[in-house]
């Protein structure tokens, strides 16, 4: 569930949250850049689904169906979709709420007749992407769990496939049952995945977060010590102006939900074989979506 990419130009976007208008603009922009030789891969950093109530029409399912038509994450596809926390909760049938907002029930209602196909698509989403040039890309960013537990080491992350000792979410993949999610959250894997996919980064860990970013980069570099990972790209948390540096090693990008307005939404363009030594170098590769 860690994908490595050694060549090509990446267009990276994050957190579309069911915004079909932004999704179509992303596809249009990517096709334009691809024709000009400026992009070879389109990378979604997760949280494709779950519109915020009152923001816009929720086109989550339509977006997922189009990505499946594009054969995203298949070996011959140029579209890569990483796992976000909003997709994660549907795999394990966990209700997701933020304050008064509840996200899971509407999407589950819409996928009743095609749940198995949609969940299989989510299960094929890599946790992370690593470039030859040393950029680590994931949805959430770092947490206090990377390198802190011997069981959940690099091999665990590389081989993870949602089919472990806990199987009820697979045995009941066609029907949503939040009791399954409750049981999963009481397993070691559930506790770990929740921590790495649902945490609040520097807003949660404060001044300790920069150390966690370094620990994450070190852990994910253990099988490539001659070419270690140097910087991290993530989404997950809103950014008023579309992109921001989080310390010296992490860039946070926001392409839809979480920006002040359309003109602030950003894309990131990087080359897989090029080194970007810090978050400032990555910030300089951010451009307006609109």
ZICORTA-V773003 format. One record per backbone hydrogen bond with DSSP energy under -0.5 kcal/mol. NH is the residue of the N-H (numbers start at 1). CO is the residue of the C=O. If there is no record, write none. Layout:
BEGIN
nh & co
NH & CO
NH & CO
END
This chain:
BEGIN
nh & co
2 & 158
3 & 128
5 & 130
10 & 270
11 & 41
12 & 10
12 & 268
13 & 43
15 & 46
17 & 47
18 & 48
19 & 16
20 & 18
20 & 57
23 & 19
24 & 20
25 & 21
26 & 22
27 & 23
28 & 24
29 & 25
30 & 26
31 & 27
32 & 28
33 & 29
34 & 30
35 & 31
36 & 32
37 & 34
38 & 33
39 & 33
40 & 9
41 & 9
42 & 78
43 & 11
43 & 41
44 & 42
44 & 80
45 & 13
55 & 52
56 & 52
59 & 18
59 & 57
63 & 59
64 & 60
65 & 61
66 & 62
67 & 63
68 & 64
69 & 65
70 & 66
71 & 68
72 & 67
73 & 79
74 & 71
77 & 74
80 & 42
80 & 78
82 & 44
82 & 80
83 & 126
87 & 84
88 & 84
89 & 85
90 & 87
91 & 87
92 & 88
94 & 89
95 & 93
98 & 101
101 & 98
103 & 96
104 & 96
107 & 103
108 & 104
109 & 105
110 & 106
111 & 107
112 & 109
114 & 111
115 & 111
115 & 112
118 & 114
119 & 115
120 & 116
121 & 117
122 & 118
123 & 119
124 & 120
124 & 121
125 & 122
127 & 1
128 & 1
129 & 137
130 & 3
131 & 135
132 & 5
133 & 272
134 & 131
136 & 134
136 & 231
137 & 129
138 & 233
139 & 127
146 & 143
147 & 145
147 & 152
148 & 145
149 & 145
153 & 151
157 & 153
158 & 154
159 & 155
160 & 156
164 & 162
164 & 166
167 & 165
170 & 167
171 & 167
172 & 168
173 & 170
175 & 172
180 & 177
181 & 93
181 & 177
182 & 178
183 & 179
184 & 180
185 & 181
186 & 183
187 & 184
190 & 184
191 & 187
192 & 188
193 & 189
194 & 190
195 & 191
196 & 192
197 & 193
198 & 194
199 & 195
203 & 200
204 & 200
204 & 201
205 & 201
206 & 202
208 & 205
209 & 206
212 & 208
213 & 209
214 & 210
215 & 211
216 & 212
217 & 213
218 & 214
219 & 215
220 & 216
221 & 218
222 & 219
224 & 221
227 & 224
228 & 225
230 & 134
231 & 134
232 & 249
233 & 136
234 & 251
235 & 139
237 & 235
242 & 239
244 & 252
246 & 250
247 & 245
250 & 246
251 & 232
252 & 244
253 & 234
254 & 242
255 & 14
257 & 15
259 & 256
260 & 240
264 & 261
265 & 262
266 & 254
267 & 287
268 & 12
269 & 285
270 & 10
270 & 268
272 & 8
274 & 271
279 & 248
282 & 278
283 & 279
284 & 280
285 & 282
286 & 283
287 & 267
289 & 265
END
